[in-house]
């Protein structure tokens, strides 16, 4: 099953409140995304406006529980620096072939 996950920061990055460990965690985040891509679990990723505004990511997962495990494996999620919105995706019936 495919899921669209929107990741957005909890902090205002670029301000004095930016966590000092954010740059290091971001590198780990990118490495985790590449690993999931190589496994076929991350299909596509887009930045939302500027890179520090978040990302929209298309994932493959076996179940909602599996999707949550994938999300929880990201360093910025583990550090509680990022929010997520998860949207399970289904084929659009308007584009499905009609049975005769």
Backbone as a chain_set.jsonl record, in Angstrom:
{"seq": "XXXXXXXXXXXXXXXXXXXXXXXXXXXXXXXXXXXXXXXXXXXXXXXXXXXXXXXXXXXXXXXXXXXXXXXXXXXXXXXXXXXXXXXXXXXXXXXXXXXX", "coords": {"N": [[0.848, -1.177, 0.0], [0.448, 2.271, -0.683], [1.582, 5.34, 0.773], [1.284, 8.785, 1.438], [3.332, 10.944, 3.061], [3.612, 13.803, 4.961], [6.129, 15.733, 6.164], [6.854, 18.131, 8.545], [8.615, 20.838, 10.125], [8.868, 21.237, 13.701], [9.992, 23.368, 14.945], [10.93, 26.823, 14.467], [13.065, 27.102, 12.082], [16.24, 28.591, 11.477], [16.066, 30.595, 13.231], [16.987, 31.821, 16.527], [16.148, 29.757, 18.053], [16.716, 27.401, 16.827], [17.599, 24.049, 17.058], [20.805, 23.007, 18.186], [21.811, 20.567, 17.388], [20.565, 20.021, 15.023], [21.688, 20.255, 12.292], [23.427, 17.994, 12.172], [21.641, 15.91, 12.67], [20.035, 16.185, 10.431], [21.72, 15.294, 8.379], [21.84, 12.594, 9.074], [19.179, 12.008, 8.72], [18.901, 12.27, 5.946], [20.547, 10.164, 5.146], [19.082, 8.024, 6.163], [16.759, 8.215, 4.607], [17.827, 7.642, 2.056], [18.618, 5.004, 2.481], [16.11, 3.762, 2.893], [15.06, 4.224, 0.368], [16.718, 2.625, -1.199], [15.834, 0.185, -0.296], [13.377, 0.06, -1.451], [11.218, 1.11, -0.162], [10.847, 3.837, 0.16], [9.581, 5.839, -2.245], [9.402, 8.327, -3.683], [10.429, 11.729, -3.144], [9.807, 15.042, -2.162], [10.719, 18.441, -1.606], [9.189, 20.925, 0.458], [8.6, 23.901, -0.667], [11.148, 25.824, 0.478], [14.006, 23.946, 1.541], [14.108, 23.642, 4.326], [11.498, 23.735, 5.107], [10.134, 21.41, 5.156], [8.969, 18.184, 3.929], [7.403, 16.198, 1.384], [6.638, 12.889, 1.082], [6.539, 9.852, -0.691], [5.703, 6.648, 0.187], [6.057, 3.045, 0.301], [4.396, 0.592, 2.099], [3.616, -2.221, 4.18], [1.452, -2.149, 5.899], [-0.571, 0.026, 8.018], [0.713, -0.002, 10.523], [3.318, -0.822, 9.846], [4.008, 1.398, 8.283], [4.082, 3.371, 10.261], [6.232, 2.454, 11.771], [8.309, 2.868, 9.951], [8.244, 5.682, 9.73], [8.868, 6.35, 12.393], [11.526, 5.667, 12.43], [13.066, 7.73, 11.483], [15.582, 10.132, 12.141], [14.914, 12.883, 12.814], [12.32, 12.628, 13.644], [12.633, 10.894, 15.815], [14.023, 12.645, 17.489], [12.04, 14.382, 18.071], [11.624, 16.675, 16.5], [10.081, 17.034, 14.313], [6.896, 17.103, 12.718], [4.278, 14.944, 11.503], [1.998, 14.124, 8.871], [-0.078, 11.63, 7.765], [-1.207, 10.043, 4.891], [-3.063, 7.53, 3.655], [-3.053, 6.03, 0.464], [-5.145, 5.349, -2.336], [-6.161, 3.841, -5.433], [-7.538, 6.069, -7.862], [-10.88, 5.96, -8.632], [-11.892, 7.174, -10.89], [-10.065, 6.83, -12.86], [-9.912, 4.178, -13.192], [-10.32, 1.159, -15.042], [-13.444, 0.488, -16.389], [-15.577, -2.195, -15.642], [-17.168, -4.525, -17.846]], "CA": [[0.0, 0.0, 0.0], [1.224, 3.502, -0.723], [1.24, 6.397, 1.723], [1.917, 10.089, 1.301], [3.62, 11.461, 4.398], [4.085, 15.18, 4.99], [6.984, 16.029, 7.31], [7.056, 19.568, 8.738], [9.383, 21.095, 11.348], [8.188, 21.753, 14.883], [10.688, 24.588, 15.338], [11.187, 27.799, 13.415], [14.48, 26.99, 11.762], [16.824, 29.851, 11.049], [15.974, 31.524, 14.351], [17.841, 31.469, 17.664], [15.598, 28.554, 18.676], [17.094, 26.208, 16.069], [18.411, 23.134, 17.866], [22.201, 22.949, 17.745], [22.096, 19.268, 16.78], [19.761, 19.842, 13.812], [22.452, 19.937, 11.071], [23.923, 16.617, 12.231], [20.477, 15.026, 12.521], [19.578, 16.271, 9.045], [22.572, 14.388, 7.611], [21.376, 11.239, 9.389], [17.852, 11.901, 8.098], [19.13, 12.03, 4.524], [21.081, 8.805, 5.018], [17.97, 7.096, 6.399], [15.896, 8.27, 3.423], [18.508, 6.91, 0.983], [18.535, 3.589, 2.823], [14.736, 3.328, 2.608], [14.92, 4.239, -1.089], [17.395, 1.426, -1.706], [14.997, -0.958, 0.077], [12.128, 0.134, -2.195], [10.136, 1.577, 0.711], [10.656, 5.245, -0.162], [9.447, 5.89, -3.709], [9.724, 9.668, -4.172], [10.469, 12.733, -2.085], [9.802, 16.423, -2.63], [10.814, 19.446, -0.547], [8.067, 21.854, 0.488], [9.183, 25.235, -0.784], [12.555, 25.72, 0.848], [14.349, 22.641, 2.111], [13.84, 23.592, 5.77], [10.054, 23.827, 5.361], [9.57, 20.076, 5.258], [9.01, 17.317, 2.752], [6.292, 15.294, 1.07], [7.335, 11.659, 0.714], [5.7, 8.725, -1.074], [6.248, 5.405, 0.728], [5.395, 1.746, 0.203], [4.417, -0.092, 3.397], [2.718, -3.375, 4.22], [0.289, -1.871, 6.742], [-0.403, 1.272, 8.771], [1.714, -0.215, 11.566], [4.615, -0.8, 9.168], [4.27, 2.785, 7.91], [4.46, 4.096, 11.474], [7.596, 2.016, 12.107], [9.205, 3.572, 9.035], [8.274, 7.084, 10.163], [9.562, 6.432, 13.679], [12.954, 5.401, 12.25], [13.757, 8.936, 11.034], [16.217, 10.841, 13.261], [14.206, 14.101, 13.238], [11.134, 12.163, 14.376], [13.142, 10.389, 17.093], [14.4, 13.8, 18.306], [10.813, 15.167, 18.243], [11.78, 17.948, 15.799], [9.271, 17.033, 13.104], [5.512, 16.619, 12.738], [3.901, 14.218, 10.288], [0.623, 13.835, 8.483], [-0.016, 10.413, 6.961], [-2.371, 9.872, 4.034], [-3.083, 6.286, 2.873], [-3.476, 6.309, -0.903], [-5.856, 4.3, -3.057], [-6.362, 4.236, -6.825], [-8.675, 6.939, -8.152], [-11.809, 5.207, -9.473], [-12.156, 7.878, -12.146], [-9.099, 6.372, -13.852], [-9.959, 2.722, -13.246], [-11.033, 0.622, -16.191], [-14.786, 0.029, -16.008], [-15.892, -3.572, -16.065], [-18.288, -4.55, -18.815]], "C": [[0.888, 1.232, 0.0], [0.659, 4.534, 0.25], [1.968, 7.67, 1.324], [2.094, 10.621, 2.71], [4.201, 12.855, 4.246], [4.859, 15.371, 6.289], [7.145, 17.544, 7.386], [7.78, 19.803, 10.065], [8.502, 21.603, 12.479], [8.768, 23.092, 15.321], [10.745, 25.547, 14.155], [12.674, 27.773, 13.129], [14.98, 28.293, 11.178], [16.759, 30.898, 12.146], [16.938, 31.081, 15.448], [17.38, 30.179, 18.335], [15.976, 27.278, 17.937], [17.973, 25.311, 16.939], [19.824, 23.009, 17.309], [22.538, 21.623, 17.061], [21.342, 19.033, 15.462], [20.601, 19.523, 12.579], [22.966, 18.496, 11.05], [22.77, 15.622, 12.046], [19.949, 15.034, 11.087], [20.416, 15.361, 8.144], [22.158, 12.937, 7.838], [20.008, 10.977, 8.757], [17.988, 11.567, 6.612], [19.657, 10.614, 4.286], [19.977, 7.774, 5.204], [17.048, 7.058, 5.187], [16.525, 7.488, 2.268], [18.458, 5.408, 1.226], [17.141, 3.031, 2.51], [14.465, 3.302, 1.106], [15.539, 2.971, -1.684], [16.603, 0.154, -1.379], [13.677, -0.991, -0.703], [10.95, 0.61, -1.363], [9.84, 3.061, 0.512], [10.667, 5.341, -1.68], [9.878, 7.234, -4.282], [9.692, 10.631, -2.994], [10.552, 14.11, -2.719], [9.98, 17.347, -1.437], [9.61, 20.373, -0.669], [8.62, 23.274, 0.482], [10.679, 25.159, -0.562], [12.786, 24.398, 1.553], [13.986, 22.543, 3.589], [12.362, 23.744, 6.121], [9.384, 22.462, 5.449], [9.65, 19.329, 3.95], [7.701, 16.557, 2.614], [6.94, 14.042, 0.49], [6.316, 10.56, 0.415], [6.399, 7.445, -0.635], [5.428, 4.21, 0.293], [5.5, 1.12, 1.587], [3.369, -1.194, 3.374], [1.408, -3.094, 4.953], [0.479, -0.506, 7.405], [0.656, 1.148, 9.876], [3.123, -0.168, 10.982], [4.984, 0.628, 8.767], [4.729, 3.584, 9.12], [5.871, 3.711, 11.925], [8.627, 2.713, 11.224], [9.358, 5.025, 9.471], [9.103, 7.234, 11.435], [11.067, 6.212, 13.559], [13.738, 6.632, 11.786], [14.319, 9.712, 12.228], [15.488, 12.1, 13.723], [12.891, 13.776, 13.944], [11.559, 11.686, 15.759], [13.486, 11.535, 18.043], [13.212, 14.711, 18.606], [10.93, 16.568, 17.646], [10.843, 18.077, 14.607], [7.872, 16.502, 13.391], [5.262, 15.83, 11.462], [2.397, 14.209, 10.111], [0.72, 12.653, 7.526], [-1.328, 10.247, 6.197], [-2.256, 8.54, 3.294], [-3.637, 6.603, 1.478], [-4.152, 5.086, -1.513], [-6.023, 4.767, -4.504], [-7.616, 5.101, -6.981], [-9.628, 6.193, -9.078], [-12.125, 5.875, -10.796], [-11.209, 7.4, -13.262], [-9.062, 4.836, -13.947], [-10.727, 2.273, -14.475], [-12.381, 0.092, -15.718], [-15.005, -1.391, -16.505], [-17.114, -3.557, -16.952], [-19.279, -5.598, -18.455]], "O": [[1.956, 1.236, 0.612], [-0.542, 4.596, 0.512], [3.131, 7.631, 0.922], [1.129, 10.737, 3.466], [5.158, 13.066, 3.501], [4.315, 15.193, 7.379], [7.531, 18.175, 6.403], [7.58, 19.055, 11.022], [7.519, 22.307, 12.25], [8.092, 23.866, 15.999], [10.626, 25.142, 12.999], [13.459, 28.368, 13.867], [14.256, 29.006, 10.483], [17.337, 31.976, 12.008], [17.627, 30.071, 15.301], [18.131, 29.573, 19.1], [15.603, 26.186, 18.364], [18.974, 25.766, 17.492], [20.011, 22.915, 16.096], [23.456, 21.566, 16.242], [21.468, 17.969, 14.857], [20.258, 18.584, 11.861], [22.937, 17.85, 10.003], [22.914, 14.618, 11.348], [19.474, 14.013, 10.588], [19.875, 14.723, 7.24], [22.13, 12.142, 6.898], [19.719, 9.864, 8.315], [17.288, 10.7, 6.09], [19.255, 9.949, 3.331], [19.933, 6.769, 4.494], [16.602, 5.984, 4.781], [15.826, 6.75, 1.574], [18.276, 4.629, 0.291], [17.016, 1.952, 1.931], [13.719, 2.448, 0.627], [14.954, 2.331, -2.558], [16.693, -0.837, -2.103], [12.939, -1.972, -0.62], [9.805, 0.525, -1.805], [8.699, 3.492, 0.679], [11.646, 4.968, -2.325], [10.631, 7.284, -5.255], [9.024, 10.39, -1.988], [11.277, 14.317, -3.693], [9.449, 17.071, -0.361], [9.079, 20.579, -1.76], [9.057, 23.782, 1.515], [11.395, 24.508, -1.322], [11.856, 23.804, 2.099], [13.595, 21.473, 4.057], [12.011, 23.867, 7.294], [8.202, 22.367, 5.779], [10.297, 19.762, 2.996], [6.993, 16.309, 3.59], [7.698, 14.12, -0.477], [5.36, 10.361, 1.163], [7.536, 7.181, -1.026], [4.251, 4.339, -0.043], [6.576, 1.116, 2.185], [2.374, -1.118, 2.653], [0.384, -3.716, 4.671], [1.573, 0.056, 7.358], [1.406, 2.092, 10.127], [4.017, 0.454, 11.556], [6.141, 1.028, 8.896], [5.658, 4.385, 9.021], [6.619, 4.561, 12.409], [9.694, 3.103, 11.698], [10.474, 5.535, 9.569], [9.937, 8.133, 11.541], [11.811, 6.535, 14.485], [14.965, 6.575, 11.705], [13.614, 9.927, 13.214], [15.446, 12.365, 14.924], [12.408, 14.567, 14.753], [10.928, 12.028, 16.759], [13.275, 11.428, 19.251], [13.359, 15.704, 19.318], [10.407, 17.533, 18.204], [10.812, 19.121, 13.957], [7.685, 15.585, 14.19], [5.951, 16.021, 10.46], [1.634, 14.277, 11.074], [1.511, 12.676, 6.584], [-2.413, 10.304, 6.776], [-1.431, 8.42, 2.388], [-4.593, 7.367, 1.349], [-3.778, 3.945, -1.24], [-6.025, 5.97, -4.766], [-8.623, 4.881, -6.309], [-9.245, 5.827, -10.189], [-12.58, 5.214, -11.729], [-11.507, 7.545, -14.448], [-8.266, 4.277, -14.701], [-11.675, 2.933, -14.899], [-12.448, -0.668, -14.752], [-14.663, -1.735, -17.637], [-17.982, -2.692, -16.831], [-20.281, -5.766, -19.15]]}, "num_chains": 1, "name": "protein.A"}
